[in-house]
Amino acid sequence: MKSGKSVCVLNVGGTRYAFTRDVIRNFPLRRVSRLHACATEKEVLELCDDYDRDRNEFFFDRHAQAFVFIMLYVRSGKLRLLPGVCEISFYSEMLYWGLESAHLDSCCQKRLDDRLSEIGLDGLSEEDAGGGSEEETQSAVDPGQPLTRRARWLERTRRAFEEPNSSIGAQLLASVSVIFVIVSMVMLCASTLPDWDTAKRNTVEEHRIVEAVCIGWFTAECTMRFLVARDKWDFLCRPLNIIDVIAITPYYVTMALARAGMPGAGLGVAGVILRVLRMMRVFWLMKLARHFLGLQTLGLTLRRCYREMVMLMVFVCVAMAIYSALAQLLEHGLDLGSQNQDYASIPAAAWWVIISMTTVGYGDVYPVTVGGRVLGGMCVVSGIVLLALPITFIYHSFVQCYHELRLRSARCARSISMEILQ
């Protein structure tokens, strides 16, 4: 970009837009913001179709009306499909400028998902939209500096550990990690069997070796991912990484106590805490979310539908407070001669309310009066209705997340196929 010009002009399909350099630097569209870091005209032409140095004008041979709708998203934060234009064509324009289907409003996302499902298109990517090569996409990690050999190696290593479908090597690492997770879970489940202590005394060395190898792999994997992470603080704040640290730490604490002559099992409260932390290894199953599309879809859906989940919890809590108070009154407070002790307090009645609303009905607590049974029927029916209200929103979000992740997976699978052919 020409440094002497304070105003930059984007010419998209004949429509001109003027912006200052500061606006271009922080522009929400990735392709436009990368223009600010270009030092030569060759780099500029890798991002646009033509460039006028005298007027500092960038030419893009793209759909002008589609870019108008994309600019509306930049200004208002809402992105909708362009009426009268094929959904796939507009989606390719979005990918070209650096947007994904998640940026669309929910109604338009459904239209796009239905259209993609109709034609069976799972491999649309930024390259299909004329978005450049993988090397250009990687340069967006730090557009202000060229990608050195060391930086390129770090980026490939990071992708190998963080994106299991990015390459053949990443898939091999993911397979090894899954094997160690399964072995660790089998060992954890077996350790709770009654005969485990006897078997462990007979083959104590083998058990120690297997446990040490599993912990060693998880430690090396976590350390390597931390070293190649772009943002170390962001890495430490991620829930899955926190779970990794919590699951690994008890092993080293136990080993340190054993070397100090203080076995963890005999430390009273400290021993209980260590056993609780050791049981945290079960959360290693969450690591499988990096490798399986279903778990990724579930996690992404919960993250995007947290408002609906909170709304569902509010519905349940309000209903539980009302029904538990009424149940305590009808079963325990009115008839002093035959009080139902299962409803002696509102918190005790709340347990009956929650298992009734969710239609679990363990049968350990049940009403005996006529009024209590009528209230129980109302509780069950209203529970079904309240739980069903937000399900539609969550279901549509699940479908959108699944299609989005499937598109990414298909894109990575295609790049791996090209890597094998080359």
RACOR-V848910 format. One record per backbone hydrogen bond with DSSP energy under -0.5 kcal/mol. CO is the residue of the C=O (numbers start at 1). NH is the residue of the N-H. If there is no record, write none. Layout:
co=CO nh=NH
co=CO nh=NH
//
This chain:
co=2 nh=5
co=4 nh=6
co=6 nh=21
co=8 nh=19
co=9 nh=11
co=9 nh=58
co=10 nh=12
co=10 nh=17
co=11 nh=13
co=11 nh=60
co=12 nh=15
co=14 nh=16
co=15 nh=12
co=17 nh=10
co=19 nh=8
co=20 nh=24
co=21 nh=25
co=22 nh=26
co=24 nh=27
co=28 nh=30
co=29 nh=33
co=30 nh=34
co=32 nh=35
co=33 nh=36
co=34 nh=37
co=35 nh=38
co=40 nh=44
co=41 nh=45
co=42 nh=46
co=44 nh=47
co=44 nh=48
co=50 nh=59
co=51 nh=53
co=52 nh=56
co=52 nh=57
co=56 nh=9
co=57 nh=52
co=58 nh=11
co=59 nh=49
co=59 nh=50
co=60 nh=13
co=60 nh=62
co=63 nh=67
co=64 nh=68
co=65 nh=69
co=66 nh=70
co=67 nh=71
co=68 nh=72
co=69 nh=73
co=70 nh=74
co=71 nh=75
co=72 nh=76
co=72 nh=78
co=73 nh=77
co=79 nh=105
co=82 nh=85
co=86 nh=90
co=87 nh=91
co=88 nh=92
co=89 nh=93
co=90 nh=94
co=91 nh=95
co=92 nh=96
co=93 nh=97
co=94 nh=98
co=94 nh=99
co=95 nh=98
co=97 nh=31
co=100 nh=103
co=101 nh=104
co=103 nh=79
co=105 nh=109
co=106 nh=110
co=107 nh=111
co=108 nh=112
co=109 nh=113
co=110 nh=114
co=111 nh=115
co=112 nh=116
co=113 nh=117
co=114 nh=118
co=115 nh=119
co=116 nh=120
co=116 nh=121
co=120 nh=122
co=125 nh=129
co=126 nh=131
co=127 nh=130
co=133 nh=137
co=134 nh=138
co=135 nh=139
co=136 nh=140
co=137 nh=140
co=138 nh=141
co=139 nh=142
co=140 nh=143
co=142 nh=145
co=146 nh=148
co=148 nh=152
co=149 nh=153
co=150 nh=154
co=151 nh=155
co=152 nh=156
co=153 nh=157
co=154 nh=158
co=155 nh=159
co=156 nh=160
co=157 nh=161
co=158 nh=162
co=159 nh=163
co=162 nh=164
co=163 nh=166
co=167 nh=171
co=168 nh=172
co=169 nh=173
co=170 nh=174
co=171 nh=175
co=172 nh=176
co=173 nh=177
co=174 nh=178
co=175 nh=179
co=176 nh=180
co=177 nh=181
co=178 nh=182
co=179 nh=183
co=180 nh=184
co=181 nh=185
co=182 nh=186
co=183 nh=187
co=184 nh=188
co=185 nh=189
co=186 nh=190
co=187 nh=191
co=189 nh=192
co=190 nh=193
co=193 nh=196
co=195 nh=199
co=196 nh=200
co=197 nh=201
co=198 nh=202
co=199 nh=203
co=201 nh=204
co=203 nh=207
co=204 nh=208
co=205 nh=209
co=206 nh=210
co=207 nh=211
co=208 nh=212
co=209 nh=213
co=210 nh=214
co=211 nh=215
co=212 nh=216
co=213 nh=217
co=214 nh=218
co=215 nh=219
co=216 nh=220
co=217 nh=221
co=218 nh=222
co=219 nh=223
co=220 nh=224
co=221 nh=225
co=222 nh=226
co=223 nh=227
co=224 nh=228
co=225 nh=229
co=226 nh=229
co=230 nh=232
co=231 nh=235
co=232 nh=236
co=233 nh=237
co=234 nh=238
co=235 nh=238
co=238 nh=242
co=239 nh=243
co=240 nh=244
co=241 nh=245
co=242 nh=246
co=243 nh=247
co=244 nh=248
co=245 nh=249
co=246 nh=250
co=248 nh=251
co=248 nh=252
co=249 nh=253
co=250 nh=254
co=251 nh=255
co=252 nh=256
co=253 nh=257
co=254 nh=258
co=255 nh=259
co=256 nh=260
co=257 nh=262
co=258 nh=261
co=263 nh=266
co=264 nh=267
co=267 nh=270
co=268 nh=272
co=269 nh=273
co=270 nh=274
co=271 nh=275
co=272 nh=276
co=273 nh=277
co=274 nh=278
co=275 nh=279
co=276 nh=280
co=277 nh=280
co=278 nh=281
co=279 nh=282
co=280 nh=283
co=281 nh=284
co=282 nh=285
co=283 nh=286
co=284 nh=287
co=285 nh=288
co=286 nh=289
co=287 nh=290
co=288 nh=291
co=288 nh=292
co=292 nh=296
co=293 nh=297
co=294 nh=298
co=295 nh=299
co=296 nh=300
co=297 nh=301
co=298 nh=302
co=299 nh=303
co=300 nh=304
co=301 nh=305
co=303 nh=306
co=305 nh=309
co=306 nh=310
co=307 nh=311
co=308 nh=312
co=309 nh=313
co=310 nh=314
co=311 nh=315
co=312 nh=316
co=313 nh=317
co=314 nh=318
co=315 nh=319
co=316 nh=320
co=317 nh=321
co=318 nh=322
co=319 nh=323
co=320 nh=324
co=321 nh=325
co=322 nh=326
co=323 nh=327
co=324 nh=328
co=325 nh=329
co=326 nh=330
co=327 nh=331
co=328 nh=332
co=328 nh=333
co=329 nh=333
co=329 nh=334
co=331 nh=340
co=334 nh=336
co=339 nh=341
co=340 nh=343
co=341 nh=344
co=345 nh=349
co=346 nh=350
co=347 nh=351
co=348 nh=351
co=348 nh=352
co=349 nh=353
co=350 nh=354
co=351 nh=355
co=352 nh=356
co=353 nh=357
co=354 nh=358
co=355 nh=360
co=355 nh=361
co=356 nh=359
co=369 nh=373
co=370 nh=374
co=371 nh=375
co=372 nh=376
co=373 nh=377
co=374 nh=378
co=375 nh=379
co=376 nh=380
co=377 nh=381
co=378 nh=382
co=379 nh=383
co=380 nh=384
co=381 nh=385
co=382 nh=386
co=383 nh=387
co=384 nh=388
co=385 nh=389
co=386 nh=390
co=388 nh=392
co=389 nh=392
co=390 nh=394
co=391 nh=395
co=392 nh=396
co=393 nh=397
co=394 nh=398
co=395 nh=399
co=396 nh=400
co=397 nh=401
co=398 nh=402
co=399 nh=403
co=400 nh=404
co=401 nh=405
co=402 nh=406
co=403 nh=407
co=404 nh=408
co=405 nh=409
co=406 nh=410
co=407 nh=411
co=408 nh=412
co=409 nh=413
co=410 nh=414
co=411 nh=415
co=412 nh=416
co=413 nh=417
co=414 nh=418
co=415 nh=419
co=416 nh=420
co=417 nh=421
co=418 nh=422
//
